[in-house]
């Protein structure tokens, strides 16, 4: 049978054109049983409360959950993200900095933390439960702004409503007709409290009286999602696997062997006899006595295979999904070296810096500074006339996260000096990167030098960096 070459080529081209498509958008056997696509924001809103409860339990009840949550919180805010006023007047800068430091001790309306401790627990709420909720109050005597931590589930998820005016409420968050958040509907009690089951209705609070911090993942998302949403299922499976391995090891250690007694003179197993039933327990090192030929068989539990490495691979998957390194999640540093440790830490710190500046500083720290400045104006400590002339300068502030501790501080110090000497970076930037205010640092250095000069102490660095122009004799 003869075939036309041209027709064969046409058929091939036609087939290629008709089947060409994005694999992820195609159908067929490999996509059979896959979940149907739907709006991501509605998925988050529908399951967020259940995930938040499971995430909180994981962070409280498992070693991996405890370590992962504490690692994220300590790296995001540590001892506190501190403000550095940017007003052009040095005297105003110093006043704002010292006044804010004094205010930090009364920042928590419940009196359990200072401002930086409050930062940490709110960041933990955001990580573990997906969102942090704060009610802004004021001290009855001084009028100072204070912040009360609320349970995120006090924000009424059942409150969803559309008004004739165009305003709408979505899961307790009220929007104006043009989409701006104008209010929050908050329940008086948290889940689990005595008053929570009475059915008290939620109360409307203006947006200016509430801070709602969460990481928005999807357009239209108005409630937060626990950062552990993607790892809770494998974490549960890992916990079950480790529990089974532990039970298997315990059972394997109970019986070391069996003694087969042909004539019944070796004695039976110990226990409490009830009719024909012997209640007994297994103890470590137990040798069972059984009837049969006179021989001893030593227990040889079957090998569990590569379960340990398999568990490690699950650990790595969980750590990756939670945003930390394997070593941070497990405390296992047995397989790291300087290069791998530095590479993983650099990647993690890029992630942490993004969270610090894009979420924590913008949603939590910025409004707190604004409220602090307003309080200073209302109490007359800052002249209202001066404030009105240039509001921007009073609200200008740079927030400094805690300094990163490097794997090899000496190498990083030398690199910083090299960058300054070659005018690649400023000293101010390097000092700020380490979590310090350069003006405060310079004042401390000047005070040290003045004290040393007064006491006749020669200030010389013991180990100046080679080639460091900044090391003074």
Secondary structure, DSSP 8 states (H G I E B T S, - for coil): ----HHHHHHHHHHHHHHH-S-GGG--SGGGTT------HHHHHHHHHHHHHHHHHHHHHHSHHHHHHHHHHHHHHTTT--EEEE--SSHHHHHHHHHHHHHHGGG-BTTSS--HHHHHHHHHHHHHHHSEEEEEEEE-TTT--EEEEEE-GGGB-TT--EE-TTS-EEETTEEE-TTS-EEEEEE-SS-TTSTTGGG----EEEEGGGEEEEE---STT--S---TTTTTHHHHHHHHHHHHHHHHHHHHHHHEEEEEEESSS-S----SEEETTEEE----TTEEEEEESSSEEEE-------SHHHHHHHHHHHHHHHHTS-HHHHH---TT--HHHHHHHHHHHHHHHHHHIIIIIIIIIIHHHHHHHHHHHHHTTSS-HHHHHH-HHHHH-EEEE------S-HHHHHHHHHHHHHTTSS-HHHHHHHTT--HHHHHHHHHHHHHHHHHHT-----TT--TT-TT---
